[in-house]
């Protein structure tokens, strides 16, 4: 791809270019491979399992029941939305699992918000852990705000998810969880290196989630 074609391309498409299209040195290639691995390992779906498990077990009087509710939460929080995206990619409605194109993100956002809302009602019916219901409320609130932002701007879901997880777990478990914010910096770096987002998009996504999560935790008394 020549430089003229790149400059004429819309920003959101340029951010999702395949990395193999660029000429690069060995060191640049290594950096991109590292960034891709970091992005995959710290993707929203990947971090949801340890996040939901730790939230479920926090001050739990019945670990078995808490883990059963954690599985229910995971289904509505991550597995259902991931299946929706996978079907969308398979049928051609979505370009890729990361939903690189901003214009394709509305459907997945709406589905994820709806799925988390159903999950919240299920947990309420089962008298599930208060902490897990709080996690779903945070997810719903963040999803609604990011949905509207996505109408104009491609905010980073990776940075937002990691920021929310780091804030929530630090609030629950204390300073032992502060190193998670280093992972937030790392995943934000990876998204910028991979040209999926700009520095502003990952920064705003992270700060937005930190503020929303903190506010909801205070309102919920956690």
C-alpha positions in Angstrom: 0.0 0.0 0.0 1.5 3.3 -1.0 1.4 6.4 1.2 -1.0 8.2 -1.1 -3.7 5.5 -0.7 -3.2 5.5 3.1 -3.7 9.3 3.4 -6.9 9.1 1.4 -8.3 6.3 3.5 -10.9 7.2 6.3 -9.4 7.2 9.8 -11.4 4.3 11.1 -10.4 2.1 8.2 -6.8 3.2 8.4 -6.7 2.2 12.0 -7.8 -1.4 11.1 -5.3 -2.1 8.4 -3.7 -5.5 8.3 -0.2 -5.1 9.7 1.4 -7.2 7.0 0.7 -4.5 4.4 3.4 -2.3 5.9 7.1 -2.6 5.3 8.8 -2.9 8.6 12.2 -3.8 10.2 12.7 -6.9 12.3 12.5 -4.9 15.5 9.2 -3.3 14.4 7.8 -6.7 13.4 8.7 -8.1 16.9 7.0 -5.1 18.5 3.9 -5.7 16.5 3.9 -9.4 17.4 4.2 -8.6 21.1 1.5 -6.0 20.8 -0.9 -8.5 19.2 -0.2 -11.1 21.9 -0.8 -8.5 24.6 -4.0 -7.4 22.9 -5.3 -11.0 22.7 -4.4 -11.9 26.3 -5.8 -8.8 27.8 -8.9 -8.7 25.5 -12.3 -8.1 27.3 -13.3 -11.7 26.9 -10.0 -13.0 28.2 -10.0 -10.9 31.4 -13.7 -11.6 32.1 -13.1 -15.1 33.6 -10.7 -14.0 36.4 -12.6 -10.8 36.9 -16.0 -12.4 37.4 -14.5 -15.2 39.6 -12.7 -12.7 41.9 -15.8 -10.5 42.2 -18.0 -13.5 42.9 -15.8 -14.8 45.7 -15.2 -11.5 47.4 -16.6 -11.8 51.0 -18.7 -14.8 49.8 -20.4 -16.8 52.5 -21.1 -19.7 50.1 -18.3 -20.1 47.5 -20.1 -22.8 45.6 -23.2 -20.7 45.1 -21.0 -17.7 44.3 -19.2 -19.7 41.6 -22.5 -20.9 40.1 -23.7 -17.4 39.9 -20.3 -16.4 38.4 -20.9 -18.9 35.5 -24.4 -17.3 34.9 -22.8 -13.9 34.9 -20.1 -15.0 32.5 -22.7 -16.3 30.1 -24.6 -13.0 29.9 -21.5 -10.8 30.2 -19.1 -12.4 27.8 -20.1 -15.7 26.2 -23.4 -14.5 24.8 -22.0 -11.3 23.2 -18.9 -13.3 21.9 -21.3 -15.8 20.2 -23.2 -12.9 18.7 -20.0 -11.4 17.3 -18.8 -14.8 16.0 -22.1 -15.4 14.2 -21.9 -11.9 12.7 -18.4 -12.6 11.4 -19.5 -16.0 10.0 -22.5 -14.5 8.2 -20.5 -11.5 6.9 -22.3 -8.8 8.9 -19.2 -8.1 10.9 -15.7 -7.7 9.4 -13.8 -9.4 12.3 -14.0 -10.5 16.0 -12.5 -7.2 17.2 -15.2 -5.3 15.2 -12.5 -3.0 13.7 -15.0 -0.8 11.8 -16.7 1.7 14.0 -19.8 1.6 11.8 -20.3 -2.1 12.7 -20.2 -1.6 16.5 -23.8 -0.5 17.2 -25.3 -4.0 17.0 -22.8 -5.7 19.3 -23.1 -2.8 21.8 -26.9 -3.1 21.9 -26.7 -6.9 22.2 -24.1 -6.7 25.0 -26.2 -4.2 26.9 -29.3 -6.2 26.5 -27.5 -9.4 27.5 -26.1 -7.9 30.6 -29.5 -6.5 31.6 -31.1 -9.9 31.3 -28.2 -11.3 33.3 -28.9 -8.7 36.0 -32.6 -9.7 36.2 -31.6 -13.4 36.4 -29.2 -12.7 39.3 -31.9 -10.6 41.1 -34.4 -13.5 40.7 -31.9 -15.9 42.1 -30.8 -13.5 44.9 -27.3 -13.7 43.5 -24.2 -12.0 44.9 -24.5 -8.2 45.3 -21.0 -7.8 43.9 -21.9 -9.6 40.6 -25.0 -7.5 40.2 -22.8 -4.4 40.7 -20.4 -5.7 38.0 -23.3 -6.1 35.5 -24.7 -2.6 36.4 -21.2 -1.2 35.6 -21.2 -3.0 32.3 -24.6 -1.7 31.4 -23.8 1.9 32.3 -20.5 1.8 30.5 -22.0 0.1 27.4 -24.7 2.8 27.1 -22.2 5.7 27.4 -19.8 4.1 24.9 -22.6 3.3 22.5 -23.4 7.0 22.1 -19.7 7.9 21.9 -19.3 5.3 19.1 -21.8 7.3 17.0 -18.9 9.8 16.4 -15.7 8.3 17.7 -14.1 4.8 18.0 -13.4 4.6 21.7 -11.3 1.7 22.9 -13.2 -1.2 24.5 -9.9 -3.0 25.4 -8.8 0.0 27.5 -12.2 0.6 28.9 -12.6 -3.1 30.1 -9.2 -3.3 31.6 -9.7 0.1 33.4 -13.0 -1.0 34.8 -11.6 -4.4 36.0 -8.6 -2.7 37.6 -10.7 -0.1 39.4 -13.3 -2.7 40.6 -10.8 -5.2 41.9 -8.6 -2.6 43.6 -11.7 -1.2 45.4 -12.5 -4.7 46.6 -9.1 -6.3 47.4 -7.0 -3.2 48.1 -3.5 -2.2 47.0 -2.6 -5.7 46.1 -4.5 -5.2 42.9 -2.8 -1.9 41.9 -0.4 -3.6 39.5 -3.5 -4.2 37.3 -3.2 -0.6 36.2 0.2 -1.5 34.7 -1.7 -4.0 32.5 -4.0 -1.2 31.6 -1.0 0.8 30.3 0.2 -2.3 28.5 -3.0 -3.1 26.7 -3.5 0.6 25.8 0.0 0.6 24.3 -0.8 -2.5 22.3 -3.9 -1.0 20.8 -2.0 2.1 19.7 0.9 0.0 18.2 -1.5 -2.1 16.3 -3.2 1.0 14.9 -6.5 0.0 16.2 -6.9 3.2 18.2 -5.2 6.5 18.9 -3.6 7.6 22.2 -6.7 9.8 22.8 -9.1 6.9 22.2 -7.4 4.5 24.7 -6.9 7.3 27.2 -10.5 8.5 27.1 -11.8 4.9 27.2 -9.7 4.2 30.3 -10.6 7.4 32.2 -14.3 7.1 31.4 -14.4 3.6 32.8 -12.5 4.5 35.9 -14.9 7.4 36.6 -18.0 5.4 35.9 -16.9 2.4 37.9 -15.9 4.5 40.9 -19.2 6.4 40.8 -21.3 3.2 40.7 -19.2 1.6 43.5 -19.9 4.6 45.7 -23.6 4.5 44.8 -23.8 0.8 45.6 -21.8 1.2 48.8 -18.8 -0.9 47.8 
